Amino acid sequence: MAIVSPSILSADFARLGEEVRDVLEKGADWIHVDVMDGHFVPNLTIGPMVVQAVRSAAPASFLDVHLMIERPDDVVQQYRDAGADQIAVHAEAVKHLHRSIQAVKDTGAKAGVALNPHTSETVLDYVLDDLDLVLVMSVNPGFGGQSLIDAVFSKIERLRKEIDRRGLPTLIEVDGGVKTHNAHQFTNAGAHALVSGSGVYKAEDRRAAIQALKNA
């Protein structure tokens, strides 16, 4: 079954704690937190205080934090201290990718690297063995509710083939345009985990939506 990680970007922030607990009670595996700095991506969203609030609201949850920011090395410890269990940095946002991965691992968090749609998976050739997660963006980062870019499926297939060839436990997560009707395309390509914001939080029946994503 797929790992389901609802993005709180689509939640009602006026009652965020309740929204987080609700999707966990209805079967979500992780909680996905999209952090945007207004520089690497146009929008400005969540900081460590919000991560800390989510951790307080759901102490046993697995917090899957996606840093869409410049200079992530400077703040990864803050997000870890706030409660992040897993932190993904963008390959395009850092100068020394191996160093950034080690900065995450040094905090004790699981380490991931996110790839924009135009970025080749080959940038991970020399760091793949160090990763717990590869986060494949199937839309351009920065906004929710976009339509997915179909070229991502072949990227997922190539990544999964290389991970399996090396015998690694590295997970592939997909973020962007994931809905119940297309989730099987991502899992068939080789994804292990699915991020879905509006696909879960805006669903009439959240439990059914989460289960459909799991069964993809």
KENUVEX-751608 format. One record per residue: x, z, y of N, C-alpha, C in turn. Coordinates in pm, whole numbers, plus 50000, padded with zeros to 5 digits. Example, Ala and Ser with C-alpha at 12.3 -4.5 7.8 and 13.67 -1.06 7.14 Angstrom:
513195078049431512305078049550513205078049670/512855070849775513675071449894512905078750003/
***
This chain:
500845000049880500005000050000500885000050125/500384993650229501124993050354501075006550427/502135009550499502165021050589501435016950717/500505025150763499735021950884500155031350997/500545025351110501045033051224500265029151350/499145035651376498365032351496499135035251624/499075025951718499755027751846498855035151943/499355046351996498545054052090498365046852224/499035035552242498855027852365497385023852382/496665022752270495255018952275494305030752266/494855042752262494015054852253493465058652390/492515067752390491965073452513492875084952554/493665082852659494665092952699494015105452759/492765104552797492085116352848491865126752739/491885122252614491745131452500492735127352390/493985126352428495015120952340495195128952212/495235142052223495405150252104494325147752002/493085147152048491945144551960492055130651897/492495120851977492635107151927493705106251818/494815113351836495875113351736495385119751606/494775131351619494285138351500493225130151427/492405123051503491335115251443491865104351350/492855096651395493355085751310494145091351191/494805102651209495505108751096494525113550991/493435119751035492395124350943491745112750870/491765101050933491115089350873492095080650795/493315085650773494215078950680495475073050735/495715073750865496955068250921498155075650866/499245068450845500465074350789501415079250898/501595071151002502485074351113501685073251243/502265078451350501735076151485502805068551563/502425057051617503375048351687503295050851836/504445053251897504525056452039505355045652109/504715038052196505385027152269505885032252403/507185032352420507825037152543508325024952622/507845023452745508235012152830508725017252964/509775010953016510435016253135510195008353264/509434997553257509214989453376510384980653413/511424980453329512624972253352512844962653235/513044968253116513194959652999511904952052972/510784958652996509464952252991508744955453122/507744947453159507104949353290506364962553306/505754967453200504934979453211505744992353208/505125002853256505685016353253504685025053179/505155031853072504175039252993504585053752969/505075056652850505145070252798506555075752805/506675088852837507955095552837507995106852735/509085114352731509235125052633508125135552638/507565138152757506515148352766505275144452687/504965131452683503815126952606504115128052456/505345124652417505745126252276505615140952236/506055149752323505955164052296504495168352283/503625162752365502205165952358501595161252226/501995149352182501515144252053502015153151940/503275157151946503825166051844503065179251840/502735184651956501985197251961500585195651905/499975184051931498615181651883498555179351733/499635173751678499675170551534501045173951480/501315186951458502665191551421503225185151294/502355181351200502835176051073502935160851072/502625154451184502615139851188504025134151189/504135121251150505405113951157505345105351281/506195108451379506165101351507507185090051508/506645078051520507365065451511507515060151654/508685062651715508865059951858509635046851879/509055038251960509595024851987510035024452133/511355024352156511905024452291512085010252344/511175006052429511294993152496511894995852634/513155000352632513805004952755515265000652757/515815000152879517234998052896517975011352876/519235010752835520105022352817519445033252730/518945029752613518295039752529519225050952483/520515047952472521465058252426521395070852512/521055069152641521055080452733519905090152707/518865085452638517655093752627517205096452484/517895091052385517405092852247517315107652209/518265115752258518205130052225516955136552285/516555132152404515345137552467514105134652382/514045122452328512885118952245512915126152111/514095127952057514225135751934513795150251958/514265156052067513895169852100512395171252124/511775160552175510335160752201509515159652073/510165154951964509445154351837509505141351761/510265131551810510355118751741511015120251605/510395114551503510985114351368511785101751344/511385091051409512025078051393512085071451531/513245065751564513425059651695513995045651677/513295035751732513765021951728514195017651868/515395011951878515895006352003515884991151992/515834984452104515814969752102517224964152100/517444954652010518744947952003519084941252136/518064936252206518294928952331518614938252449/518374951252432518504960652544519824968052546/520644966052443521884973752435523104964552428/524244969652474525484961852469526214963652337/526114975452280526854978652158525854984052055/525304975051975524194978551887524574989351786/525744988051726526164997951627526245011851692/526775012551812526895025351883525515031351910/524555022951948523215027851977522525033051851/522735026151740522175030751612522755044351577/524055045851594524695058651562524215069651657/523915066051782523405076051876522065081551828/521235072851772519955077351715520205086051593/521045081351503521295088751379521915102451407/522735103151511523365115851546522345126451588/521175122251631520135131951669519425137751546/519585130951433518875135051312517625126951286/517275118051378516105109451360516455097451271/515455091551209515635078951140515855068151246/516715058351213517125048351312516555034651281/515995028451386515465015051372515965006051483/515914992951457516194982951560515004973651569/514554971251693513444962151718513984948651763/513294938151719513674924351753512524917351822/512794911751940511804903552009511534890751929/510404884051955510074872051878511164861351878/511884859751989512894849151998514234853151938/514394865651899515694870651851515834868551701/516924862351660517174859851519517484872751445/517014873451323517314885051238518794886051205/519554875251227520984875351194521784884851284/521204889351396521924899151480522114912351406/521394914051295521474926451218522444925551100/523104914151085523944912050967524924923450943/525524928651049526584938551034526114952951056/524824954751076524294968351094523134971451001/522684961750925521484963550842521634975350746/522834977150693523054988050598522885001850662/522965002550796522845015350867521415018650908/520495009450885519155010950940518145016550840/517255024950892516105029450815514935019850834/514945012550946513795004350983514234992351066/513584980951042513644969551133512234967351184/512074967751316510774965751378510714951551433/509914943251371509784929151410508604927751506/508904923451627507834921051725507204907351698/505904907351680505204894751659504484890051786/504704897451895504314893152030505464897052122/505464891752243506464895952340506134910152385/507124918952390506834933052418506394935352562/505594945852578505224949752713503744950852739/502914944452657501474944752678500754945552544/499664952952540498834953152421497854941652420/497264938952304496184929252293496594914652294/497894911652272498334897652271498074891152134/498044877852134497934870352009499314869151946/499344869851815500634869651745501284855951749/502614856051735503424843851732503724840751585/503224829551536503264826651392504674825451335/505644821951418507024820351369507584833251311/506934844351338507424857251291507384858451139/506474851251075506324852850931507584848550855/508184837550896509404833150828510554842750855/510554849050973511584858951004511454871050911/510224875650891509984886850800510424883250659/510104871250615510494866950480512004867150463/512724862150563514194861750553514784875850553/514224884450638514684898250643514454905450511/513254903850457512934910550332513834905650219/514094892750216514984887150114516374893150124/516894894650245518234900150264518284915050231/517254922350270517184936650237517154938650087/516334930550019516244931649874517554927449807/518194917249862519464912549805520524923449810/520524931049919521504941849935521064954749864/519824955049816519334967049750519144978749844/518704976049968518574986350070517164992250071/517045004850116515715011050131515095008250268/515735000150349515294997150485513864991550487/513044997150572511664992550585511544982050695/510604972950678510254963150781508904967050838/508864968950970507634972151040507304960551133/506024957951152505594946951239504674952551348/504894947751470504114952451584503684940451668/502364939251688501844928851775500804920051708/499574921051752498524912351701498084915251559/498404927151508498034930451369496594935351366/495784928451289494374932051273494024931851124/492864936751091492464937450950492374923550887/492004913350965491814900050908493124892650883/494234897050946495494889750925496604898450868/496304911150840497344920350793498004915450666/497244908750580497804903850452498914893650475/498874886550587499934876750615501274883750637/501234895250701502464902850725502994909150597/502114915050520502564921450396502984911050293/502304899750289502724889050197504114883850233/504444884050362505764879450406506844889750375/506434902450356507414912650317507424925250401/506474926650493506434938650577505944950750496/506534962250528506124974750464505174982950551/505324981850683504574990250777503944981650885/502734985350925501964977751023501584986451141/501984982051260501544988651382500284981651430/499264989351459498034983551510497434993051612/497294988351734496724996651840495244994651851/494844983451914493414980651930492744978351796/493494973451697492924970851565492424983351497/492964994951536492495007851482491655015051586/492225017351705491565025751803490285019551861/490185006351861488975000051914487994996051803/488334999151679487454995651566486215004451567/485084998751526483845006551516483975017251408/484665013851300484895023251190486395024251169/486995034351227488455035651220488935038051077/488215045851001488625048450863488665035550783/487635027150800487585014450728488705005150773/489005005150903490074996650955491425000850898/491685013750896492955018750844493075015550696/491985017350622492035014450479492254999550452/491634991050534491814976650518493264972750545/493894978950644495304976250670496184981250555/495874992850503496644998150389496554988750269/495374983250248495144974850130495624960550148/496174957450264496604943650292497644938850191/
***
